[in-house]
Amino acid sequence: MTTMQSPTMLNPAVLTPVNPAIEDYMRSLTSRTDHPVLTEMEVVAEKNNFPIVGRLVGVFLETLAKTINAQRIFEFGSGYGYSAYWFAKAVGADGQVICSDGDPFNKEKAERYLGSADLSGRVDFRIGLAQEIFAQTQGSFDICYNDVDKGDYPQVWQMAKDRIRPGGLYIADNVLWHGRVAVENYVDIVPGWTEAILEHNQRIFNDPEFDAFINPTRDGVIVARKRM
Ligand SMILES: C[S@@+](CC[C@H](N)C(=O)[O-])C[C@H]1O[C@@H](n2cnc3c(N)ncnc32)[C@H](O)[C@@H]1O
């Protein structure tokens, strides 16, 4: 006898939020000429299975940053600078993107890539625990962007939210976690990460100081705007 699974019991691997054909179409619209280093970074990610945000989310980040005229951005978890490339373009020559990552080799690579795109003057790349680096900074940010290990998401939200200027944005990647947030019997890659993302998302949507929305592109990007 075959038993029907309820929709909420599906294997999360099948829960691709946006149909891949639709994402392909959207990606085809963003294949404008950009600096060749961008393609190089994408090829490296593909080859080494490194989780960059990719072209669709990159364009989204740049658009958001330009929309609010962002000048100062903090990135929690910068990898080798792919998402920072988009933010650095958006902030302009007088803007600043503070990057953070635990891996010193990522800093080396980021500086090389961003340097060849003439963006390194806008980027201050620091090595260490992102939360500690953030705590050492002063002042407010136009955008705090979170892409660290998922178990750290609630903590990062908690520390970032008070340092975002009114009208500024909190953005985090992977908030749909390949569908695990929507199923009951998910298999966690790292124990506790899905729980942490669920808690993170709930806290943001419950926060009276922010208006939030999840863009389901790729793995889900949450955007929360601090009220004026
Ligand atoms: C998903 S990747 C970042 C990708 C990058 N945002 C992009 O799209 O190009 C996550 C990175 O965060 C770093 N990382 C994870 N947790 C961290 C933490 N708590 N502090 C500092 N770095 C962290 C990892 O070394 C990894 O390079």
PDBQT file of the ligand as one rigid body, heavy atoms in Angstrom, charges set to zero:
ROOT
HETATM    1  C1  LIG A 301      28.041  31.726   2.604  1.00  0.00    +0.000 C 
HETATM    2  S1  LIG A 301      29.681  32.223   2.684  1.00  0.00    +0.000 S 
HETATM    3  C2  LIG A 301      29.615  33.932   2.297  1.00  0.00    +0.000 C 
HETATM    4  C3  LIG A 301      29.399  34.211   0.866  1.00  0.00    +0.000 C 
HETATM    5  C4  LIG A 301      29.407  35.674   0.513  1.00  0.00    +0.000 C 
HETATM    6  N1  LIG A 301      28.476  36.447   1.310  1.00  0.00    +0.000 N 
HETATM    7  C5  LIG A 301      29.078  35.811  -0.945  1.00  0.00    +0.000 C 
HETATM    8  O1  LIG A 301      27.905  35.685  -1.312  1.00  0.00    +0.000 OA
HETATM    9  O2  LIG A 301      29.977  36.031  -1.721  1.00  0.00    +0.000 OA
HETATM   10  C6  LIG A 301      29.907  32.295   4.420  1.00  0.00    +0.000 C 
HETATM   11  C7  LIG A 301      31.291  32.793   4.824  1.00  0.00    +0.000 C 
HETATM   12  O3  LIG A 301      31.197  33.227   6.160  1.00  0.00    +0.000 OA
HETATM   13  C8  LIG A 301      32.307  32.777   6.898  1.00  0.00    +0.000 C 
HETATM   14  N2  LIG A 301      31.776  32.651   8.275  1.00  0.00    +0.000 N 
HETATM   15  C9  LIG A 301      30.781  31.835   8.722  1.00  0.00    +0.000 A 
HETATM   16  N3  LIG A 301      30.464  32.135   9.990  1.00  0.00    +0.000 NA
HETATM   17  C10 LIG A 301      31.275  33.171  10.349  1.00  0.00    +0.000 A 
HETATM   18  C11 LIG A 301      31.404  33.954  11.527  1.00  0.00    +0.000 A 
HETATM   19  N4  LIG A 301      30.616  33.763  12.589  1.00  0.00    +0.000 N 
HETATM   20  N5  LIG A 301      32.352  34.928  11.528  1.00  0.00    +0.000 NA
HETATM   21  C12 LIG A 301      33.142  35.149  10.467  1.00  0.00    +0.000 A 
HETATM   22  N6  LIG A 301      33.044  34.458   9.322  1.00  0.00    +0.000 NA
HETATM   23  C13 LIG A 301      32.117  33.486   9.257  1.00  0.00    +0.000 A 
HETATM   24  C14 LIG A 301      32.796  31.522   6.236  1.00  0.00    +0.000 C 
HETATM   25  O4  LIG A 301      34.200  31.433   6.362  1.00  0.00    +0.000 OA
HETATM   26  C15 LIG A 301      32.381  31.745   4.774  1.00  0.00    +0.000 C 
HETATM   27  O5  LIG A 301      33.451  32.272   4.031  1.00  0.00    +0.000 OA
ENDROOT
TORSDOF 0
